[in-house]
Amino acid sequence: MTCITIANQKGGVGKTTTAINLGTALAATGKRALIIDLDPQGNASTGLGIGRAQRELSSYDLLVGDAELADTALATKVPRLDIVPATVDLSGAEIELVEFEDRTHRLARAVEAGRARWDVILIDCPPSLGLLTINAMVSADSLLVPLQCEFFALEGLSQLLTTVERIRSRFNPGLGIIGVALTMYDRRNRLTDQVSDDVRAVLGKVVFDTVIPRNVRLSEAPSHGLPALIYDHRCPGSEAYIALARELLQRLPEPNTKAAA
């Protein structure tokens, strides 16, 4: 099982949209996929059609130790895709976690206990670098960074990479960056091309070839409780996420067949 944290401390860069649609695309390839919604806003849960009344157990219960991963996971409308939903309770979790000695490893222990059930776990983080995101990074094998094609993109990325290095040195030496995904790409805007070129010049092959365009269908889909790949699989946004999933699969480590045997 591979655990991928989707993080960027900036809001509105496409973290949740990426989590939902990558999860859907991976499930379509036959992978058993799980999304852990770690954002108190719960947008990933809403975007997959999980109503508030269905969220009896959530990622909050997981973090404070009141439930196991298998107990909190709910099936979605997408075959082979489950989600651990989020509730507003999560907004107070960072304060509560301070009291625990293992506050940075609460999620990691829960994820480890559920490794046999899923092939891929995607963690959707809040737009901050607090304890929730730190827990997600400590839990992960790798990090996927959605990066909006705007002027301040590289400045925010620098802060995120500094945090990643700190996580590596103190808690999770195996944490790697599986890729940076350029989002909200607008070919009509020259600045978009300039930002894309600058990011690729700095990060090289870490940046995925696929770019996610600005697309109305990507924005509409969550209001229907559906991933864009199901809401309109032929729209440019859906096609881009299918291509991104192909790239991601190529970067995932090969299964350890000897260990499986």
Summary of the structure (lengths in Angstrom):
residues: 261
radius of gyration: 17.3
end to end distance: 15.6
largest distance: 52.7
contacts: 899
relative contact order: 0.19
helix: 49%
strand: 17%
